[in-house]
Amino acid sequence: MEVSGLPAELWRLILSYLRLPDLGRCSSVCRTWYELVLSLDKTRWRQLCLGCLEHRHPNWPNQPGVEPRSWREAFKQHYLSSKTWTKNTQDPESSNCLSLFRRRKGRRRLCVGDGGEFSSLRAALAAAGPYDRLVLLPGVHEEQSEVLLKVPVEVVGQGKLGDVALLVSIDQHCPTARLCNVVFMPAAAFSCYVQFDNCNFESGQLQIHAPGTCQVKFCTFSQSSIYLRSVALCILENCEFTGSENASVTVEGCPSSDRNWACKHLAALAKSCAASMREPDPADCPMAKRDGSGELLLGPVRTCEIVVGEERSSLLSAAGAQDLLGSAQEDSEFGESLQAAKEEEYPVLDSNSSDSDLHSDDEEDAQAMYKLPYQGHSLSHTLADIMDSRLQSSRLHALQKDLKLKSLEQELQQDKEAQSLANSLQGCIIRQCLFRDGKGGIFIYSRGQAKLEESIFRDLTYAVRCVQNSKVIMLRNDIHHCKASGIFLRLSAGGLIADNNIHSNSEAGVDIRKGANPLVLCNKIHSGLRSGIVVVGNGKGIIRSNQIYGNKEAGIYILYNGNPAVSGNHIFQGLAAGIAVNENGRGQITGNVICENQWGGADIRHGGDPVLRNNLISGGYSDGVVVGERGKGLIEGNAIYGNKGCGVWMTSSSLPHLINNQISHNSIYGVAVFCRKDDAGDYPPGQGGSENFQEEREGAGGENDPNSEEEHPAARRPISVALVELNSINHNGAAGLHVKSSEALNVIANVIHANRDGGVAVLQSSRLTRIANNSISCNSRGGVLVEAECQVELRGNGIYENSSHGIVSKGEGIIMENDIVGNHRCGLRLLQAADMKVTKNRIQSFQDYGIALFDEAKGLVQENLIFQGRSKKSILRPMSNAEDCVIQNNMLLTFKKRFDMECMLINPPARPHIEGGALGSCAAAGGQRVSSITTRVDGGCHNHGSIFCTVL
């Protein structure tokens, strides 16, 4: 009959009444009929699939309400897997394909139970031949002693699942067996190939030993478990594990090289059933709501975007930028009170000059007449970049593009090792299973290997434990509400953890320790009650392209010689630090976006010694980078923008190397150094108080890490003094650099520009603070302030056009070879008991004195070149007793023509003078002792240190 003779809808209605063999014959008639049979997917194929008692819904138990992509394909996979057990090892190679589909000749059907041919399973097995089907009639079938399977048989329960219960211990001595639609209660041990379809296991255990293999589909394990020992390949699909007292699935031993006949068929089945890799769906992000248990689920996840304002550039998330705009008035009031407080604490001294408050209409023209050309100094290119908003905008957008989160497909294309792991088929393959309400999910040890795909682990003590050189591959799983860590790796374990959703766990989402070295790629790790990822006790690992957000502690927590490579992650909206490195932790932390965290973006303390390079740290509710007591590390090339605290906050007992960072638009200081030390006994709620790191604490010393010397880059030579070098510190809400330190500090070759308070404020410095070769310009107050009893060396700096005095000093030290030009008040002021050696500087003030000495100031002022400003004032010394203050051999230059001004600051050129790029050495390695995180102080003012100042 011609197909075109009837409408397609009528043909579909006719074909929907056919049985499976007839549908197969119809599909072979022609292409049109084949397409008609395919079009029955949601009708007849769905009926056939769900009507088979040996199988359940294709997406059971995880998503039984979601239809599969194709009911016909799901039914085909069920059918093929049910025929795998009949494969015979003696079949010739040429007939392997046909043997999957053929029915065994001469198979008998034996009924067991009331009304059947045999009263017991033991009697039926004694009479059964190879591949016979034993049908268990409804009821309870119990055997007092162990039953041996000597020949391949198929044991099938009749009726609905639960109608047939089997109380018997089974030991397999035959090549293969299949059990279907029965309830098992005791233990069963198998050493060849065994297949379970649609069975229940209650209070029992299934053991598979090499060279045995198994396939378990659509089974329920209630207070039961599976133990796999050195199994080459087995498949667990669509199973449910509940109420386990130990691990639901235990995998022990390296996959056996002695593979039985079923392995290649299982491998083909695993490949054909493997879900294709897919792009992460933005719709998967959790919405802001509470679940049934009252747990707060995080709001919509915001990706980090760069917002470049018209007047000032800021690097924030969209929400962070909105917050800044919304609080502009509040920030303005805070700035005014800040300014008033600074005026009260460090009053600007009156110069007693009638011209000091000049505000005439031709002021700009007058200033231009006396302006010295200083724009050609060595750091002028950096200064030009800061002032060029278009160039800065393009660079910010380029940085945003570089730090874009990569998909798993992109990662696998670039990383062949990860690609090889993702495609591997060894050991135990667990796919689309549900593990819930028990102690453990998967336990892998002693070089075991397991692959977990699209499974759900919830309400367990732990989801996965992988130890003792074992390997786990985890793809697209959902792990949540575990009472301990979700994934736990230790003792040189490894593998691939990719594209999983790990959230709401009571401890860390991923816990890596004791030499474990996994690949952690493209996961969502969020809403945890502790940290997102913990790397402890010589743990390593590559942590890349993950979204880590909304955790109550640090997004990534590294301690006790943990040394991971952390790159390309987005770490945001955390309730503590973005990344915390403590207790001799190390790590290569590069190219991450760290934003909108409640505490420091990066927190380094107690011997922590990471490399923090090329990260975007923005929009935090505290400081950008915190270097606490005995913190170290190389902090290089980061963009630290728009944080509500300081850009970088560090204690004087730390030894970081802060080099080549962009530190701008932070609400308080650009860089702040305080002498406050951590209180190791005060654990704030949420970090460090309860977690047990005793094993790692005992073995945390560097002598227990044989790789410690090898893993430190050779370029990182130890330094004995904290180093702030080649940074751009601009447009911050208070001073660019604020120092209250009890240790030495080197500040070299930085651009400190347009901060809302002074450029550099040294308020406490019992040891020498060396400030050399910096450009300090256009700050809202003075260039440099040195308080009483501070020791400072100022050498080779360019201090230009600050809104108050160039340098105000009440302390002691050296001021040598600086250019102090164009500041709105005095070039240099020495007050109170200042004792400074001021020599070989070039100084000009447009409308005040070049050098002014007041009170009991003493020292040596000689060989300075003072350019005349409009006020025609050079040196002021209103004191009667000048025995301790020597002023000699200073030179005053006056100008008659504009050409004379342009010829100044040429020989030598304007300072600073920088040769060969970075100066100084790199930061150091390792210290000792306990981890620490800061805790918030309500109403904390910048005058008292960090916005978080009580430290563990």
GUVEXVEX-395282 format. One line per 3 residues: number of its first residue (from 1); for each residue x, y, z of C-alpha. Coordinates in steps of 0.001 Angstrom, whole numbers. Layout:
NUM	X:Y:Z  ...
***
This chain:
1	0:0:0  1315:3442:-854  2037:5573:2130
4	668:8605:356  -2715:6921:214  -3508:7844:3826
7	-2695:10870:5959  451:10530:8106  -1634:10912:11260
10	-3728:7889:10337  -631:5830:9564  771:6699:12998
13	-2475:5546:14599  -2346:2220:12739  1313:1582:13513
16	798:2415:17199  -1058:-933:17626  1834:-3066:16355
19	4093:-5202:18524  7853:-4727:18675  8782:-7342:16008
22	6219:-5898:13584  7523:-2349:14141  11001:-3608:13289
25	9753:-5199:10053  7814:-2060:9049  10860:153:9580
28	12724:-1989:7026  10202:-1497:4194  11363:1874:2913
31	12673:5229:4120  9190:6714:4415  7978:3877:6623
34	11212:4088:8637  10535:7754:9330  6931:6941:10243
37	8122:4362:12791  10578:6891:14218  7774:9430:14562
40	6052:7149:17097  8694:8009:19699  6393:9708:22219
43	3507:7270:21683  4143:3613:20861  7851:3565:21775
46	7049:5186:25103  4376:2536:25796  6783:-298:24942
49	9566:1134:27113  7428:1768:30193  5453:-1442:29735
52	8508:-3654:30142  8550:-4886:33759  12318:-5409:33638
55	13005:-1698:33346  11901:1580:34858  11643:5113:33558
58	14884:5882:31649  15646:8852:33936  14860:7062:37203
61	15733:7732:40008  17081:11257:39528  14599:12807:37107
64	11637:10477:36559  9504:13443:35580  11788:14384:32685
67	11349:12542:29399  14452:11126:27676  15601:12581:24383
70	14288:9487:22614  12084:6744:24035  13039:4475:21146
73	16748:4912:21866  16178:4298:25578  14260:1104:24821
76	16996:4:22424  19649:438:25118  17527:-1569:27586
79	17103:-4346:25041  20792:-4540:24097  21970:-4562:27703
82	19544:-7378:28551  21113:-9502:25803  24728:-8909:26807
85	24711:-11668:29430  24149:-14382:26804  27477:-13694:25104
88	29611:-16870:25064  33387:-16677:25153  33724:-19530:22615
91	31942:-17614:19861  34217:-16877:16881  35295:-13300:16460
94	33354:-12884:13226  30019:-13498:14953  30472:-11144:17877
97	28015:-8613:16536  25327:-11189:15712  25618:-12849:19118
100	24339:-9695:20799  20997:-9971:19051  20385:-13707:18683
103	18270:-15766:21036  19827:-18908:22495  18468:-22091:20936
106	16808:-24576:23246  16364:-22301:26241  13851:-23660:28745
109	11516:-21788:31045  11430:-23220:34577  8878:-21982:37111
112	9822:-21912:40821  7354:-21548:43703  3798:-22449:44602
115	2167:-23902:41486  5465:-24115:39609  7529:-27039:38435
118	10032:-26676:41289  9408:-25887:44900  12830:-24285:45554
121	15484:-22349:43688  18097:-24942:44606  16073:-27712:42929
124	15524:-25623:39813  19233:-24820:39537  20078:-28502:39800
127	17865:-29249:36790  18681:-26140:34738  20794:-26112:31614
130	22904:-23256:30191  20957:-20023:29625  17645:-21404:30891
133	15192:-18889:32354  14105:-19493:35953  10868:-17672:36663
136	10256:-17053:40378  6567:-16915:41139  5339:-14262:43625
139	6295:-14981:47216  9368:-15337:49451  12011:-17791:48254
142	14380:-18751:51079  17358:-21098:51162  19080:-22127:54402
145	22571:-22465:52900  24548:-20830:50137  23420:-21456:46556
148	25995:-22034:43826  25460:-20865:40270  27304:-23521:38229
151	25754:-22857:34808  24670:-19578:33167  21029:-18935:34025
154	18538:-16096:34015  16538:-15601:37227  13460:-13424:36723
157	10734:-12503:39194  7168:-12642:37941  4823:-9722:38519
160	5635:-6261:39855  8867:-5434:41606  8496:-6459:45243
163	6259:-9432:44576  9262:-11792:44610  11719:-11804:47546
166	14896:-13884:47527  16496:-14727:50911  19599:-16570:49808
169	23362:-16184:49626  24624:-16698:46081  28126:-17645:44952
172	28764:-17573:41222  30907:-20265:39610  29663:-19835:36022
175	30745:-17455:33237  27617:-15304:33381  24218:-14851:35015
178	21316:-12429:34931  18912:-11581:37762  15884:-9410:37204
181	12790:-8104:39024  13550:-9676:42428  14264:-8442:45938
184	17604:-9601:47450  18161:-9579:51173  21440:-11404:52044
187	24928:-11162:50579  25904:-12315:47089  29407:-12849:45674
190	30280:-13086:41979  33565:-13650:40174  32470:-13646:36510
193	29963:-11541:34612  26630:-10887:36294  23785:-8604:35306
196	21071:-7164:37566  18031:-5395:36137  15229:-3855:38174
199	16121:-5553:41476  15937:-4488:45107  18714:-5192:47613
202	17741:-4902:51272  20276:-5188:54126  22664:-7112:51912
205	25904:-6786:50017  26903:-7431:46427  30580:-8381:45936
208	32326:-8567:42583  35940:-9801:42417  38334:-9787:39477
211	38194:-11080:36833  34457:-10668:37360  32451:-7790:35882
214	28881:-6656:36335  26161:-4447:34998  23579:-3171:37483
217	20628:-1159:36153  17482:276:37719  18149:-1334:41100
220	17453:-101:44616  19959:-651:47421  18359:-79:50815
223	20926:-329:53640  22942:-2377:51177  26230:-1854:49391
226	28383:-2954:46491  31995:-4019:46946  34196:-4135:43839
229	37715:-5519:44045  40180:-5040:41173  37314:-5094:38680
232	38428:-4237:35154  35108:-2672:34160  31611:-2579:35595
235	28607:-324:35036  26097:916:37600  23274:2868:35948
238	20048:4381:37228  20350:2884:40699  19229:4275:44051
241	21288:3855:47233  19667:4786:50552  20443:4417:54241
244	23954:2960:53924  25852:2455:57179  29186:2688:55366
247	30024:3499:51760  27310:2533:49293  29901:1566:46681
250	33452:546:47595  36090:244:44866  39362:-1395:45874
253	42460:-2201:43883  43849:-1321:40497  41575:-2371:37593
256	42580:-5880:36598  44444:-6482:33382  42835:-9934:33282
259	39660:-8919:31454  36843:-11381:30966  34768:-11786:27813
262	32135:-9194:28807  34473:-6193:29180  34513:-5137:25542
265	30715:-5301:25356  30423:-3222:28522  32903:-710:27090
268	30849:-389:23910  27696:-20:25972  29313:2652:28149
271	30371:4650:25095  26995:4407:23433  25202:5526:26590
274	27646:8308:27459  25914:11647:27619  27434:14184:25289
277	29341:17075:26815  27192:20164:27047  27711:23821:27714
280	26868:24984:31251  23382:26406:31183  23074:29844:32793
283	19583:28841:33814  21117:26282:36171  22284:29042:38504
286	20314:28941:41761  17819:31663:42418  17410:33567:45631
289	14956:31558:47683  14747:29222:50628  14269:25527:50286
292	11925:23411:52376  14397:23097:55231  14824:26862:55476
295	18294:26873:53918  19080:30096:52127  19769:29503:48461
298	21982:32078:46820  20494:34726:44586  21133:35000:40872
301	24831:34622:40189  26302:37782:38739  29226:37540:36395
304	31973:40106:36843  31871:42986:34412  34076:46033:34073
307	32347:49376:34460  34301:52424:33351  32772:55615:34644
310	33006:59022:33025  35061:60590:35762  36868:57676:37316
313	37433:54092:36256  36363:51291:38502  36613:47567:38105
316	33523:46048:39687  30674:43699:39016  27529:45304:37728
319	25943:45078:41144  29096:46371:42806  29137:49407:40536
322	25489:50045:41324  26267:49858:45024  28993:52454:44580
325	26689:54758:42664  23955:54294:45242  26276:55156:48091
328	27961:58137:46458  26478:60570:48946  27512:58402:51865
331	31042:58144:50487  31169:61901:50080  30195:62440:53708
334	32748:59856:54778  35407:61640:52744  34599:64973:54356
337	34768:63540:57870  37983:61773:56890  39456:65041:55717
340	38360:66813:58905  39851:64121:61092  43153:64322:59250
343	43182:68114:59550  42622:67811:63285  45288:65152:63769
346	47877:66615:61399  47051:70301:60938  48468:72125:57939
349	50736:74832:59324  50142:78388:58241  52992:79801:56194
352	52311:83357:57351  52391:84417:53752  50053:87002:52376
355	50082:85196:49053  49407:81719:50397  45675:81841:49651
358	45901:83402:46254  42662:82908:44232  42855:85449:41439
361	41330:85026:38002  44719:84715:36361  46006:82081:38784
364	46316:79399:36114  48296:81701:33821  50568:82665:36698
367	51155:79040:37595  51959:78206:33998  54607:80937:33993
370	56440:79321:36908  55714:75659:36097  58712:73364:35740
373	58438:70625:33055  58624:67422:35088  56470:65182:32866
376	59435:63376:31323  60461:61274:34329  60923:57498:34104
379	57427:56619:35355  55621:59221:33242  54212:56554:30888
382	52406:54951:33828  51102:58336:34903  49873:59025:31384
385	48021:55720:31352  46276:56611:34608  45114:59956:33263
388	44065:58589:29853  40580:57245:30614  40107:55839:27107
391	43335:53852:27257  42479:52628:30732  39010:51645:29569
394	40395:49592:26680  42853:47876:28990  40112:47031:31456
397	37967:45531:28735  40969:43550:27475  41495:42267:31013
400	37831:41298:31220  38157:39309:27989  41308:37572:29199
403	39632:36526:32460  36436:35218:30874  35350:31909:32329
406	36125:28945:30050  33722:26121:29327  34600:22484:29905
409	34845:21907:26172  37460:24656:25878  39387:23250:28822
412	39395:19730:27381  40578:21004:24004  43545:22716:25629
415	44386:20061:28228  45032:16633:26723  45475:15050:30140
418	42000:16170:31199  40588:14992:27868  42171:11572:28340
421	40717:11286:31844  37245:12352:30700  37221:9648:28017
424	38715:6864:30120  36720:3663:30753  38242:1643:33589
427	37132:327:36921  33639:1238:38066  31402:3474:35917
430	28519:4978:37882  25990:6872:35839  22734:8636:36720
433	22485:7084:40189  21037:8563:43382  22869:8329:46709
436	20936:9688:49663  20318:9513:53399  23313:7421:54378
439	26874:7623:55584  28889:7509:52400  28485:7506:48661
442	31615:6188:46903  34807:5043:48633  37807:4398:46349
445	41100:3174:47783  44264:1202:47130  44719:2352:43492
448	41058:1874:42631  39429:3795:39814  35857:5012:39361
451	34027:7274:36932  30900:9100:38132  28554:10821:35707
454	25322:12735:36190  24620:11245:39612  23127:12924:42692
457	24669:12729:46162  22603:14309:48921  22101:14128:52669
460	25143:11885:53177  28043:12174:55584  30311:12417:52542
463	29758:11911:48819  33120:10647:47546  36325:9613:49326
466	39311:8838:47118  42557:7793:48849  45789:5783:48457
469	46851:6536:44867  43309:6017:43578  41679:7954:40772
472	38181:9388:40444  36620:10984:37362  33518:13034:38193
475	31461:14671:35426  28214:16630:35820  27222:15325:39256
478	25141:17126:41869  26616:16954:45401  24858:18763:48210
481	23896:18782:51885  26687:16446:52995  27474:16511:56716
484	31226:16622:56009  33143:17501:52848  31463:16667:49570
487	34553:15271:47808  37535:14178:49868  40908:13275:48279
490	44057:12290:50158  47193:10136:50063  48250:10885:46459
493	44759:10453:45021  44022:12135:41707  41622:12321:38810
496	39264:14792:37176  36444:16690:38912  34637:18653:36206
499	31316:20385:35572  29773:19340:38895  27334:21321:41019
502	28708:21138:44581  26752:23123:47134  25297:23431:50632
505	27761:21026:52276  28632:21340:55973  32391:21235:55367
508	34418:21981:52246  32946:21264:48856  36258:19696:47754
511	38909:18682:50326  42403:17988:48932  45181:16880:51283
514	48249:14679:51844  49693:14734:48343  46399:14440:46449
517	46685:16051:43017  43368:16231:41078  42208:18356:38171
520	39259:20506:39345  37681:22159:36300  34530:24138:35519
523	32555:23278:38654  30017:25365:40528  31018:25249:44201
526	28703:27395:46267  26550:27955:49342  28768:25806:51581
529	28745:26184:55354  32561:26234:55347  35054:26778:52510
532	34506:25995:48857  37826:24186:48269  40383:23308:50971
535	43956:22316:50048  45766:21015:53132  48844:19043:54181
538	50975:19005:50989  47863:18742:48835  48269:19970:45273
541	45900:20032:42342  44985:22192:39376  41921:24327:40146
544	40742:26056:36990  37685:27763:35494  35386:27127:38466
547	32629:29344:39807  33096:29510:43584  30558:31698:45352
550	28363:32169:48368  30418:30033:50774  30485:31032:54451
553	34276:30755:54657  37061:31260:52139  36282:30332:48566
556	39656:28546:48398  41548:27832:51646  45221:26778:51372
559	47267:25779:54431  49878:23375:55827  52083:23303:52709
562	49151:23031:50355  50423:24044:46921  47735:24091:44205
565	47707:25890:40865  44623:28146:40944  43805:29931:37684
568	40918:31287:35687  38327:30920:38459  35554:33333:39379
571	35424:33591:43175  32702:35934:44324  29936:36771:46794
574	31653:34769:49554  30871:35515:53188  34581:35496:54121
577	37821:35801:52108  37987:34943:48427  41274:33019:48770
580	42946:32421:52158  46553:31192:52349  47754:30333:55852
583	49982:27949:57839  52818:27749:55287  50379:27354:52428
586	51694:28212:48988  50144:28035:45551  50243:29669:42137
589	47164:31918:42074  46900:33503:38630  44289:35046:36387
592	41297:34761:38732  38359:37133:39175  37907:37652:42925
595	35103:40057:43706  32294:40998:46086  33598:38937:48995
598	32806:40058:52532  36414:39828:53765  39704:40261:51931
601	39838:39196:48313  43087:37370:49128  44095:36755:52768
604	47699:35651:53454  48913:34914:57004  51104:32778:59261
607	53769:31711:56812  51483:31706:53795  53705:32238:50749
610	51733:32161:47479  52341:33680:44073  49355:35992:43508
613	49649:37161:39916  47430:38833:37303  44189:38544:39266
616	41268:40950:39247  40377:41701:42882  37455:44095:43016
619	34232:45111:44668  35051:43499:48023  33326:44682:51176
622	36681:44814:52965  40282:45009:51727  41505:43757:48378
625	44574:41857:49635  45338:41218:53315  48853:40126:54337
628	48634:39340:58054  51188:38326:60640  54145:36476:59085
631	52480:36480:55702  54735:36363:52657  54291:35919:48957
634	54808:37508:45581  51842:39773:44765  52401:40810:41170
637	50456:42303:38300  47035:42311:39958  44241:44806:39379
640	42947:45714:42859  39952:47965:42257  36957:49384:43995
643	37142:47559:47333  35374:49176:50281  38414:48783:52530
646	42069:49230:51619  43586:48031:48388  46324:46141:50249
649	46413:45806:54046  49450:44231:55700  51053:43984:59119
652	54620:44989:59820  55529:41388:60717  54817:40249:57148
655	57277:40046:54256  55386:40319:50987  56771:41500:47660
658	54111:43796:46206  55115:44511:42618  53568:46020:39495
661	49948:46056:40728  47187:48480:39760  45707:49599:43111
664	42988:52162:42589  39539:53438:43507  39500:51626:46848
667	37468:53372:49544  40252:53725:52136  44029:53468:51683
670	45738:52173:48588  48372:50316:50641  48285:50267:54460
673	50988:48821:56739  50156:48374:60430  52107:47060:63395
676	49128:45204:64836  49653:41452:65285  47146:38604:65109
679	45522:37210:68255  45915:33468:67680  43455:32541:70400
682	40461:34456:69078  38567:32391:66513  35667:34283:64980
685	32623:32208:64131  32971:30708:60701  36676:29975:60311
688	39266:27816:61947  37692:26968:65273  36231:23524:64743
691	37833:21889:61728  40355:19212:62597  43696:19722:60880
694	45712:17887:63518  47346:15450:61091  48397:18253:58803
697	49561:20374:61739  51928:17659:62914  53487:17285:59487
700	53437:20883:58375  57130:21654:58634  59165:22238:55504
703	61393:19276:56306  58468:16945:55654  57980:18284:52143
706	60714:16902:49895  59501:18995:46964  59459:22295:48781
709	62721:23540:47305  61910:22347:43788  58524:23989:43621
712	59656:27480:44564  60592:29385:41420  64263:30206:41335
715	63477:33881:40780  61889:34179:44220  64921:34918:46362
718	64268:35486:50069  63884:39088:51192  64340:40426:54696
721	62255:43596:54285  58711:43991:52968  58848:45459:49473
724	56318:47692:47685  57642:48164:44173  56537:49421:40748
727	52865:49692:41682  50339:52211:40434  48456:53473:43511
730	45857:56002:42436  42407:57437:43120  41984:55746:46495
733	39701:57213:49179  42472:58005:51697  46283:58106:51530
736	47991:56168:48766  50434:54577:51257  49710:54599:55002
739	52451:53308:57322  52128:52519:61038  54867:49945:61273
742	57365:48500:63733  59453:46874:60967  61518:48130:58060
745	59770:48788:54750  61042:49502:51228  58815:51572:48924
748	60459:51737:45511  59476:53029:42071  55725:53372:42613
751	53327:55856:41037  51205:57319:43859  48742:59625:42180
754	45468:61498:42787  44530:59846:46074  41903:61607:48152
757	44279:62185:51071  48061:62443:51080  50378:60429:48878
760	52463:58785:51622  51816:59027:55387  54425:57536:57729
763	52798:57808:61140  54831:55216:63022  58126:53700:61961
766	60530:52564:64667  62752:51064:61953  63775:52610:58651
769	61132:53178:55980  62924:53631:52666  60961:55598:50054
772	62956:55743:46836  62379:56581:43167  58620:57064:43457
775	56370:59485:41598  54057:61105:44168  51738:63557:42456
778	48372:65317:42447  47183:63908:45778  44426:65784:47599
781	46687:66642:50518  50459:66603:50896  52903:64407:49067
784	54696:62860:52076  53932:63155:55795  56459:61858:58352
787	55349:61910:61977  57534:62329:65074  59952:59537:66039
790	59743:57941:62579  62857:56994:60613  62581:57665:56905
793	64876:57779:53914  63463:59750:51007  65713:59442:47977
796	65249:60008:44270  61499:60716:44384  59479:63086:42220
799	56897:64862:44405  54744:67012:42153  51590:69140:42298
802	50105:67842:45520  47358:69993:47036  49263:70792:50222
805	52960:70634:51185  55345:68457:49251  56985:66922:52352
808	56085:67503:56007  58434:65834:58473  58535:65677:62282
811	60795:62629:62321  64387:61851:61433  66274:60513:58475
814	67466:61565:55047  65822:63594:52283  68192:63421:49352
817	68090:63960:45597  64329:64450:45334  62432:66742:42978
820	59789:68547:45084  58078:70762:42548  54749:72449:41951
823	53069:71619:45268  50429:74066:46434  52044:74837:49795
826	55635:74566:50989  57994:72253:49199  59496:70933:52477
829	58415:71556:56060  60378:70426:59104  58408:70676:62356
832	58775:70063:66086  61829:67898:66837  62529:66877:63227
835	66138:65857:62610  66662:65440:58889  69554:65606:56501
838	68182:67534:53518  70638:67609:50653  70833:67785:46857
841	67093:68231:46326  65435:70396:43698  62563:72280:45286
844	59950:74727:44092  56722:76005:45570  54503:78177:43448
847	53051:80293:46273  54924:79386:49478  58394:78734:50822
850	60624:76159:49235  61897:75032:52670  60339:75984:56010
853	61792:75028:59421  59736:75484:62583  59845:74708:66291
856	62901:72692:67382  63679:71293:63939  67327:70497:63421
859	69622:68768:61014  71529:69689:57870  70067:71621:54919
862	72680:71997:52209  73354:71873:48475  69682:72128:47586
865	68535:73890:44432  65478:76057:45106  63547:77391:42131
868	61733:80632:42635  57947:80528:42632  55526:83382:42314
871	55789:84191:46014  59571:84622:45673  60099:82788:48967
874	62973:80385:49445  63880:79318:53013  61986:80182:56200
877	63633:79663:59574  61770:81628:62296  63800:80334:65241
880	66219:82035:67637  68338:79002:68526  69798:77598:65323
883	72856:75843:66666  71517:72348:65822  70299:73336:62347
886	72916:73952:59690  71760:75647:56484  74529:76107:53911
889	75449:76035:50252  71865:76154:48962  71205:77808:45612
892	68236:79963:44578  67315:80246:40896  65082:82985:39551
895	63557:83142:36072  63076:86037:33753  61806:84176:30682
898	59582:81201:29969  62545:79603:28193  64446:79557:31472
901	61732:77395:33058  61757:74905:30204  65484:74365:30570
904	65178:73283:34210  64892:69655:35447  66940:68516:32487
907	70396:67786:33876  69627:65426:35490  66101:64979:34112
910	63034:64980:36302  62995:62290:38960  62389:59437:39531
913	65132:57759:37496  64422:54059:36932  66729:51804:34962
916	66167:48183:33931  62559:47849:35128  61895:46170:38456
919	64240:46842:41314  65084:44723:44258  64561:41078:44825
922	61507:38887:44963  59619:37664:47938  60449:34822:50208
925	59282:31394:51176  57748:29739:54129  57082:30473:57811
928	55159:28526:60427  52025:28326:62656  48265:28544:62610
931	45809:29814:59995  44017:33066:60512  41223:35107:59059
934	40037:38555:60043  36747:39454:61638  34734:42607:61067
937	34739:45533:63483  31524:47513:63360  32073:51112:62413
940	35771:50573:61830  37550:53757:60741  40567:53769:58483
943	42572:55546:61159  42533:52317:63162  43728:49958:60456
946	41920:47483:58281  38143:47387:58116  38677:43888:59573
949	41225:44209:62347  40730:41404:64853  42711:38488:63533
952	42891:34788:64372
***
